[in-house]
Amino acid sequence: MKNLKNIPQFKTDEEEAEFWDTHDTTDYIDWSKAQKVVFTNLKPSTQSISLRLPTSLLYNIKSLANQKDVPYQSLMKVYLSEKVREELPVSK
């Protein structure tokens, strides 16, 4: 069994992020003992972006959203999410 180092105390999230950017977690954590956790009520953080679309594409998206009785931005998120899931390798 490997002797694990103590994880230092951090004053800020930025300080902790800098630490983990330059250190290997296996020196501090025995990942063989890790357990899978599901956070059922956790909402993913979101970020606003500015996106330029051709007018005709936006019109078509809004028309589809109207037919489905959903907000057009929600429909765009669903479509983007589905396509990204198709393109990315399956993670386990």
N, C-alpha and C positions, 0 to 999 in steps of 0.2 A: 504494500500500500504506500502511496506517495504522501509525503508530508506536505500538507497544504499550507499556503501562506494565509495570513489574516487579511481580510479585505479592509483597506483603510476607511476612515470616516471622511466623508466629502462635505464641503460647505455648500456647494451648488451642484445642480444637475450638469452644468457645463464642465465643472472640475471632474466629475465622475465620468462624463463622456470622453474627455481627454485622456483620463487614466486608462479606460478600456480600449481606446484606440491604439494604445502602445503596450498593452499587457495581454497575456494569454490567459483566458478564464480557467483553463485546466490547471493552472498553478494555484488557483484559489477555490475552485469548486469541483467536487467529485460528481461529475455529470452522470455517472452510472447509478447514482441514487436519486436522480431527478424523477419527479412524477409529473404526468401530464395534468394540466389544470385548465378548466374551461370557465371563462368569465361570462356568464350568461347575460348579465345586464350591462356589459361594457359597450358603449357606443363608440364606433371608430371616429377618430378626429377627422375633421374635414378642413379643406383649404379652398378659399375662393381663387379662381383663376380667370383671366381674360382670354377668350378664345374667339378668333375670327373665323367665321364660316361663310361659305358662299350663301348669298341670300336665298337661292333656290333650295339649298340643302336645309337651311333653317326653316323655311316655309314647309317643306315636306315633313320635317320632324314635328313641327307644331301641328300639322294636319293629322299625322299618325297619333300624336298624343291626344288630340281632340277626339278622334275616333275611339280611342281606348279609355277616354275620360280620366286621364292622368296628367299631371303637370309635365310640360315638355322637358324641363331639366331633369326630372326624375326618370323619364323615359331614356334620355341620353345617358344617364348613369347606368341604367340597366343594360343598354346596348353596349356601352364601353366595357362594363364589367364582364359581360358574356364573351366578348371578343378577346379580351385579355386572358380570360380563363382558357379559351380555345388555344391561344398562341403560346402560353407559358407551359413548361413541363409540369406534370403533376407532382405536387409536393406531398410528402408523407410525414 
